[in-house]
Amino acid sequence: MSEEPTLQSEPLMPIFPPRASHLSTSLNRVLSTITSTPRPPNQPTPPRLVLVSKLKPANDILHLHSPQSTNPSSNTSDQPHPPQSHFGENYLQELLSKSALLPRTINWHFIGALQSNKCKPMAEQIPNLWAVESVDSLKKAKELEKGRAALAENLSTEKKEEDNGMVAKLNIFIQINTSHEATKSGLPSTTPLSPELIELAKYIHSPQSCPHLHLRGLMTIGAIARSQSSPSATQNGNEDENEDFKTLVRVRDELATELGEGVELELSMGMSADYESAIRCGSDEVRVGSTVFGERPSRQDAKIKEDVVEEKG
């Protein structure tokens, strides 16, 4: 079976130079902020950046991932920004379409509302799906495990994805509703921890029940109003930070204890409006969208791929 061609080898998605410049400048600014924002003493490295690309065209994503692919005339030694690997999507059909167009070197994160009947096809059809961050039930975990197992089976007679010769485990973040908002999904952040959360975490963490999944950590969507009402905490440690972030830290610590010695769980928290606060509280991953991509179109006006006519000299 011949290898699937990647978009790095041929510039199939040009991008308007002003748009490319805006994206590169915005990404560099966010990366600089992430690096310079104070972190807890036990966190020596900056958090992972996931660019939330929902409703934005594949051209934008390809430029941020591999700028040489969208601007073949540029000098490879003078790239406008570091290549970005992690991208997040909220809608399954959009993710399926983009993942089919774009290079397998992208690490996709699904961060939107998750329906149980969509879990298996998503895990099975997207080999480079790196993480699902909105898991909040045993049923969803079971379907994701079925999908990843099916992917491994489908590839068993072919060349498998490069990950020590095996299909990479799918990273799972359990969503926690730290703000207790009825409009948000996620398990409650109660004290003591809810039996449902403990059961779900142990199920995903067990190699017997979920050999194709990896319990990566916890995710929350903090209440933006709390971040906006909290002053900068540079003078007072994290005392004035968003309570949702401090709550997720507590839940993570308590859950890690429940799971046993040596278990490490990441925190995915912080978005465009509050990622600096999340970093100060110890986030391992921030999800930034509009700060880099700009205002989003309506869902009906969004395009999977922009048709860009290159100017002729």
N, C-alpha and C positions, 0 to 999 in steps of 0.2 A: 504494500500500500504506500503510495507516494505521500511525502510530507505535505501538509497543508501550507500554502504560501502565506507569509505574514505581510502586513502592510508596511513593515519597515523596509522591505526590499523594493517597493515601488510606491511612489507618491500618489495614491489614489484619492486623497482627500486634501486638496489645497485649502488654504484659509486666507482671508483678506489680511494683509500685513498690519493694518491698524488693530484688528481684532487679536492677532497673534501677539502683538506688542502689549496690549492691555492684559491679556491672560498671563503672559510671562512676568510682567511687572507686578501684578496682583499676587501671583504665586510666590514670588521672591519676598514680597512684603510680609505675607503670612508666615513663610518659613523663618524669616528674621524675627518676627514676633514670638513664634514658638520657641526659638532658641534662646531668646533673651528673657523670657518670662521666668521668674523664680519658680523652682520646683522644690518639693520636700527633700530633706537630706538623704532619704533612702531611695531617691530616684535620680540616678546619675545621668541618664540619657533622656533627650526630649521625647515627647509622645509621638506616636505614629500619626501621620496626617492622612485622613480619608477625604478626598474631594467629592462632594455630593453633586453629581452631574445630572440629576433628574431634570427632564424637559430641556436639556441642552444637547446640541448636535454632536455626533461622533467626531466631527472635524475638530471641535474644541478639545475633546478628550485626547485624540491622537496627538494634537500639538503639545499638550501638556505632558503626555507620556513619551513622545518621541518627536521632538520638534523638527528633526531632519526629514521626517516623512511628509510633513505638510509644507516645508520650505526647502526643497532640494538644492537650491542655489546657495544656501547658507554654508558656512565653514563648519565642519564637524568639530573642530577644536574650539569653536567660539559659540557654544550653545547659550541661548538666552536665559535658561533656568535648568536646574537639575531635573532629570527625568522623574516624573511622578508615577508611582506604581499602583497606589490604592485608590479606587473610585467606588462611590456608593450610589445605589439606585433604589427608588421607592416602589416602582411598578414593575411587575414581573414581565409583562410583554415587552416593555421598553428595554429591560435588561436582556432578555433573550435576543432581541433584534440587534442591540449594540454589541453584545458579546460575539455574535456571529460575524459582525463586520470588522471588529478590532482585534489586535494581536493577542495571542494567548499569554503574553508576558504581563498583561494587566491582571491585577488581583481585584476581583469584584467583591463588593460587600452588598448584601441585601439588607436594607435598613427600614423598609416600609412595613405597613400593616400586613400581617402574614395570615393567609387562609390555609387551613389544613390540607385542602385538596390541591393546593399549588405547591406544596413542599416537595413531594416526590419528583415531579417533572423538573422543578428548578434544580434540585441537587443532582439529578441524573443528566440533564442536558447541557449543563455549563461546567466543563471540567476545571476551568480556572475560577470558579466561585470560591473565594477564599474564606468568607465568613457570612453567616446569617445572624443578625444582631437583634432580632425581634421575636425570639422564641419564648413562649410563656405557658406552654402546656406539654404534657407527655405525648399527646396525640401528634403534635407538630414535630416533636423530636423523633418519634417513631417513624413518621413519614419521611423525614430528612434522612434518617439512617437507611430506610428502604431505597431511597433514591441514590444515595452514594454507593450502596452495595450493588445496585443495578449497574451503575457506571463502571465499577470495578469489574463486574462480570462481563460487561460488553467489551471492555478493553483487554480481557484476559487472553484473547488470541491475537491481539495486536500489540504494537509497541505502546507501552503504558506511559502516562505522563511522567516527566522527569522529576522524581522526588524519591531518591534512593531506590529507584526501580519500582516504586509503588504509586498507586493513586493517592494523592495527598489527602489526609483527613480533612474534613470540613470543620472549620472553627465555628463554635457556637457561643454566642453571648445570650444570656438570659435577660430579658427585659424586666426592669423593676419600675413600678409606678411610684416614684418617690414623692411626687407632688399630690398624690391621691385625687387626681382630676378624673372625672368620669369619662372625659373625651379621649383619654390616653389608655393605651393597652399596657399590659405588664402585671406582674405579680406584686402583691402589697409588700411594703417595706416595714412590716410590723416587728415589734419586739415583744416576745421572742419571735424568731423567724417562723414564717408560716410552714406548716407541714408540706404544703404543695411545693414550695420552693425547695425545701430540703430533698423531697422525693425526686423532683425533676433534676436537680443538680447531681444527685447520686446516680440516677439512671443514665444521664449523658456521660458522666465521668467513668462509668463502669465499662471496661473493655469487653465484658461479656455481653452486655445489652447493646452497646453502641461502638463496635470496633472501628467504624468508619467516621466517627465524630470525635471532636476534641473540645472539651469544655474550656473555652478561652477565658471567659469572664462574665461580667455583668454590664448591662447598658441601661442608661436612663436618658430621658428627654426632660431636662430640668425646666421648671416654670421660668420663662423669660422675665416675667415681672419681678421675680425674686432677685435675679441677677441685676436688673436695672435699678432696683431699690437698694442694692448693696454697694456701699462705697468701696473704693479700691482698698485692698487689704495689705498693701505694702508696708504699712506701719504697724499693723496689728496681727501679723501672722495670717491665719485663715479664719479668724474669729468672725469677720464680717462677710464671709463669702456666702454664696447661695446654699441654703440649707439642704437642697436636694443633693448637691455634690457631697456634702459631709455625711448625709444619710447613706449614700451609696458606698462610701468608704466603710462605714460601720457595718452595713449588710455584707459587704465583701469579706471583711475580717471575721465576722461571726460565721459566715458560710464556709470559709476556708478551714476554720476550726472544726466544723461539723464533718468536713470531708476527710480530715486527717492530716497528720504531720507531712510537711513537704509540698502540700498543694498550693500553687500560686495562681491567683485569679487576677486578670486585668480589669481595668475600669475604662469603659467607653462612655465618655461624657464631655459635653461642651460642643457648642455649635458656633456659627458665625458671630452671634451676639454676645456669647459668654465663654468662649473657649479659653481666654486668658485666666478667668476665675477658675475654670475647671483644672487647668494646668497647675495653678497654685495649690489646688486641693489634692493633686496627685493623679490626674488622669493619665492613662497609658495611651489613649487614642482620642483625637478630636475630629469632629466631622464638620467640615467647613464647605459651604456652597456659594452663597450669593456674594460673599466677600471676594471671591475669585472670579466667578462666572458672571456676576451682575444680576440684574433683575430677570426673573424667569417669565417666559411667555405663559399664556393660558395653556391648559393641557390640549385643547383642540387645535391650537396654533403651533404646538411644538413639532419639530422635525427631527427624525432620527439622523438624517444626514443632510447637510446644506449643499446645494448646488452652487459652486463657486466657479465663475468664468474667469480664468486667468487673463490678465491684460497682456496684449502683445506689444512688444517694443517697436 
